[in-house]
Amino acid sequence: MGALRTSFQMLFDAVKSAQEENTMFQHLLGDIKSTLESLQPLIKDIEKYNSKEGRENYAIQMEEGAKLVQKCSKVGVWRKHTYTKKLNQLDKSLRRVFDVLKLQVMRDARETLVPLRNIETVLSRIEERLKIKNNQPEMVKCSSAVPEAPSVTVGLDLPLKELKVKLLKDEKVSMLVLTAAGGCGKTTLAKMFCQDQEVKDTFKNNIFFVNVSKKPNLDLIVHELYQRKGSELPAFENEDMAANWLQQFLMESRQNPLLFVLDDVWSGSESLLEKFDQFKFSNYKILVTSRFAFPRFGSPYHLAPLNDEDAMALFHYSASLEDKSSYTYEDLSRKIIKRCKGCPLAIALVGRSLRGQPIEIWHKRVVEWCKGSSILDSDKDLLACLQSSLDALDKEKVIIKECFLDLGSFPEDQRIAAAALIDMWAQLYGLDEEILTIANLHELTARSLANLVVTRHEGETDGYYTEHFVTQHDMLKRVGDPSGESRPSTTSLDLVEY
């Protein structure tokens, strides 16, 4: 038996044994076992025509995995979060091995002239395993899936109609840039567009919502697109290879109406937009959201700030003013709205911060703002407005503020595993009781300084936050670091789910 098969068997036996003896990680171990069963038919064949170096690398990964699984049998409940994360990473790395081995089998089989009948047998087994794995709901998690729009939106009905006219009715428009300052509702409007019934009837399952962010990763984007189609791709050696696969994806998808939403595209990403806009075939539309207009791609659509009526409606909702109709509250509300200059994010944040507060706090906040210059005239002023949410933590909530600043260490627009954050904060700030770190996370969410996302259905919670993730608006990241320089990270990027 070769070294790779020996290591594989070692890991498989460790998982099987741990699953029988350990109830704490039984579900995760079951997922890993399923992945290993998918790998098994490949392991038997791969040593025939894979390089020695490749076999050794795979063997090392599996030996380390076996050691991890064996440790799980001795883990106390207080360390469940840490080892849950590690087991999830092990399963992901094994699935990555599976994808790479698939490519190796196809390529090396051709190079060594293995009889066609044998190649087809191997590939048939691979495809069967792929179908099994693709039918499992946790197999593919890709951000190109169309997100739901917020349950409550204000002032976006008219912009939505205008977007539909430009993209659905005007055949000359292939790409439309939706632009506005940060926090003005660009992404929310894009989500509404994707969920509009007329848009869904037009493009059906050919709607792809891709978050680009400040440092676009074409490799990751292309992999996500193919995952949506139920296909897996190997790692790309360079961006040209990723661009070629993107071109192939567009050509294959052009038979039906196709919509791409490229969200949060930053200046300097023109080359990425060109790759998506290289084909001008009918019924292929691209909606870009950005703080930058990109005039070379046509006339942009400028999303205007909320008018006074819509701004007041959003503020009433955010501050829960339905039962407070006194003149005093209305007068203070108008003064606050005037300061926010129609920015939805600022209005929502200020409204939530004043929700349930006595009228004296409202007066104090308005007086403090009136002493300075008008806020929100620019991004810097928007940051000044958002900064007030953080300043409130200075005295009584020092640890909460540090937790907020820690979130700025992670990449923009990525989900952060809540369980890993809980472990990290417990170690950094000496919080002996786990409930204290969980409370910090909920307080950040309540103050609109972060968002807690649950990926499993209600009623399935196990109390360990393994399916909870934290997200944060990129403007809020800049509140803690106006210079734009990242805070020195105290953690590993293993906390981030890509």
Secondary structure in CASP SS format (residue, H / E / C, confidence):
PFRMAT SS
TARGET T0000
AUTHOR 0000-0000-0000
METHOD secondary structure of the structure
MODEL  1
M C 1.00
G C 1.00
A H 1.00
L H 1.00
R H 1.00
T H 1.00
S H 1.00
F H 1.00
Q H 1.00
M H 1.00
L H 1.00
F H 1.00
D H 1.00
A H 1.00
V H 1.00
K H 1.00
S H 1.00
A H 1.00
Q H 1.00
E H 1.00
E H 1.00
N C 1.00
T C 1.00
M C 1.00
F C 1.00
Q H 1.00
H H 1.00
L H 1.00
L H 1.00
G H 1.00
D H 1.00
I H 1.00
K H 1.00
S H 1.00
T H 1.00
L H 1.00
E H 1.00
S H 1.00
L H 1.00
Q H 1.00
P H 1.00
L H 1.00
I H 1.00
K H 1.00
D H 1.00
I H 1.00
E H 1.00
K H 1.00
Y H 1.00
N C 1.00
S C 1.00
K H 1.00
E H 1.00
G H 1.00
R H 1.00
E H 1.00
N H 1.00
Y H 1.00
A H 1.00
I H 1.00
Q H 1.00
M H 1.00
E H 1.00
E H 1.00
G H 1.00
A H 1.00
K H 1.00
L H 1.00
V H 1.00
Q H 1.00
K H 1.00
C H 1.00
S C 1.00
K C 1.00
V C 1.00
G C 1.00
V H 1.00
W H 1.00
R H 1.00
K H 1.00
H H 1.00
T H 1.00
Y H 1.00
T H 1.00
K H 1.00
K H 1.00
L H 1.00
N H 1.00
Q H 1.00
L H 1.00
D H 1.00
K H 1.00
S H 1.00
L H 1.00
R H 1.00
R H 1.00
V H 1.00
F H 1.00
D H 1.00
V H 1.00
L H 1.00
K H 1.00
L H 1.00
Q H 1.00
V H 1.00
M H 1.00
R H 1.00
D H 1.00
A H 1.00
R H 1.00
E H 1.00
T C 1.00
L C 1.00
V C 1.00
P C 1.00
L H 1.00
R H 1.00
N H 1.00
I H 1.00
E H 1.00
T H 1.00
V H 1.00
L H 1.00
S H 1.00
R H 1.00
I H 1.00
E H 1.00
E H 1.00
R H 1.00
L H 1.00
K H 1.00
I H 1.00
K H 1.00
N H 1.00
N C 1.00
Q C 1.00
P C 1.00
E C 1.00
M C 1.00
V C 1.00
K C 1.00
C C 1.00
S C 1.00
S C 1.00
A C 1.00
V C 1.00
P C 1.00
E C 1.00
A C 1.00
P C 1.00
S C 1.00
V C 1.00
T C 1.00
V C 1.00
G C 1.00
L C 1.00
D H 1.00
L H 1.00
P H 1.00
L H 1.00
K H 1.00
E H 1.00
L H 1.00
K H 1.00
V H 1.00
K H 1.00
L H 1.00
L H 1.00
K H 1.00
D C 1.00
E C 1.00
K C 1.00
V C 1.00
S C 1.00
M E 1.00
L E 1.00
V E 1.00
L E 1.00
T E 1.00
A C 1.00
A C 1.00
G C 1.00
G C 1.00
C C 1.00
G C 1.00
K H 1.00
T H 1.00
T H 1.00
L H 1.00
A H 1.00
K H 1.00
M H 1.00
F H 1.00
C H 1.00
Q H 1.00
D C 1.00
Q H 1.00
E H 1.00
V H 1.00
K H 1.00
D H 1.00
T H 1.00
F H 1.00
K C 1.00
N C 1.00
N C 1.00
I E 1.00
F E 1.00
F E 1.00
V E 1.00
N E 1.00
V E 1.00
S E 1.00
K C 1.00
K C 1.00
P C 1.00
N C 1.00
L H 1.00
D H 1.00
L H 1.00
I H 1.00
V H 1.00
H H 1.00
E H 1.00
L H 1.00
Y H 1.00
Q H 1.00
R H 1.00
K C 1.00
G C 1.00
S C 1.00
E C 1.00
L C 1.00
P C 1.00
A C 1.00
F C 1.00
E C 1.00
N C 1.00
E H 1.00
D H 1.00
M H 1.00
A H 1.00
A H 1.00
N H 1.00
W H 1.00
L H 1.00
Q H 1.00
Q H 1.00
F H 1.00
L H 1.00
M H 1.00
E H 1.00
S H 1.00
R C 1.00
Q C 1.00
N C 1.00
P C 1.00
L E 1.00
L E 1.00
F E 1.00
V E 1.00
L E 1.00
D E 1.00
D E 1.00
V E 1.00
W C 1.00
S C 1.00
G C 1.00
S C 1.00
E H 1.00
S H 1.00
L H 1.00
L H 1.00
E H 1.00
K H 1.00
F H 1.00
D C 1.00
Q C 1.00
F C 1.00
K C 1.00
F C 1.00
S C 1.00
N C 1.00
Y E 1.00
K E 1.00
I E 1.00
L E 1.00
V E 1.00
T E 1.00
S E 1.00
R C 1.00
F C 1.00
A C 1.00
F C 1.00
P H 1.00
R H 1.00
F H 1.00
G C 1.00
S C 1.00
P C 1.00
Y E 1.00
H E 1.00
L C 1.00
A C 1.00
P C 1.00
L C 1.00
N C 1.00
D H 1.00
E H 1.00
D H 1.00
A H 1.00
M H 1.00
A H 1.00
L H 1.00
F H 1.00
H H 1.00
Y H 1.00
S H 1.00
A H 1.00
S C 1.00
L C 1.00
E C 1.00
D C 1.00
K C 1.00
S C 1.00
S C 1.00
Y H 1.00
T H 1.00
Y H 1.00
E H 1.00
D H 1.00
L H 1.00
S H 1.00
R H 1.00
K H 1.00
I H 1.00
I H 1.00
K H 1.00
R H 1.00
C H 1.00
K C 1.00
G C 1.00
C C 1.00
P H 1.00
L H 1.00
A H 1.00
I H 1.00
A H 1.00
L H 1.00
V H 1.00
G H 1.00
R H 1.00
S H 1.00
L H 1.00
R C 1.00
G C 1.00
Q C 1.00
P C 1.00
I H 1.00
E H 1.00
I H 1.00
W H 1.00
H H 1.00
K H 1.00
R H 1.00
V H 1.00
V H 1.00
E H 1.00
W H 1.00
C H 1.00
K H 1.00
G C 1.00
S C 1.00
S C 1.00
I C 1.00
L C 1.00
D C 1.00
S C 1.00
D H 1.00
K H 1.00
D H 1.00
L H 1.00
L H 1.00
A H 1.00
C H 1.00
L H 1.00
Q H 1.00
S H 1.00
S H 1.00
L H 1.00
D H 1.00
A C 1.00
L C 1.00
D C 1.00
K C 1.00
E C 1.00
K C 1.00
V H 1.00
I H 1.00
I H 1.00
K H 1.00
E H 1.00
C H 1.00
F H 1.00
L H 1.00
D H 1.00
L H 1.00
G C 1.00
S C 1.00
F C 1.00
P C 1.00
E C 1.00
D C 1.00
Q C 1.00
R E 1.00
I E 1.00
A E 1.00
A H 1.00
A H 1.00
A H 1.00
L H 1.00
I H 1.00
D H 1.00
M H 1.00
W H 1.00
A H 1.00
Q H 1.00
L H 1.00
Y C 1.00
G C 1.00
L C 1.00
D C 1.00
E C 1.00
E H 1.00
I H 1.00
L H 1.00
T H 1.00
I H 1.00
A H 1.00
N H 1.00
L H 1.00
H H 1.00
E H 1.00
L H 1.00
T H 1.00
A H 1.00
R C 1.00
S C 1.00
L C 1.00
A C 1.00
N E 1.00
L E 1.00
V E 1.00
V E 1.00
T C 1.00
R C 1.00
H C 1.00
E C 1.00
G C 1.00
E C 1.00
T C 1.00
D C 1.00
G C 1.00
Y C 1.00
Y C 1.00
T C 1.00
E C 1.00
H E 1.00
F E 1.00
V E 1.00
T E 1.00
Q C 1.00
H C 1.00
D H 1.00
M H 1.00
L H 1.00
K H 1.00
R H 1.00
V H 1.00
G C 1.00
D C 1.00
P C 1.00
S C 1.00
G C 1.00
E C 1.00
S C 1.00
R C 1.00
P C 1.00
S C 1.00
T C 1.00
T C 1.00
S C 1.00
L H 1.00
D H 1.00
L H 1.00
V E 1.00
E E 1.00
Y C 1.00
END
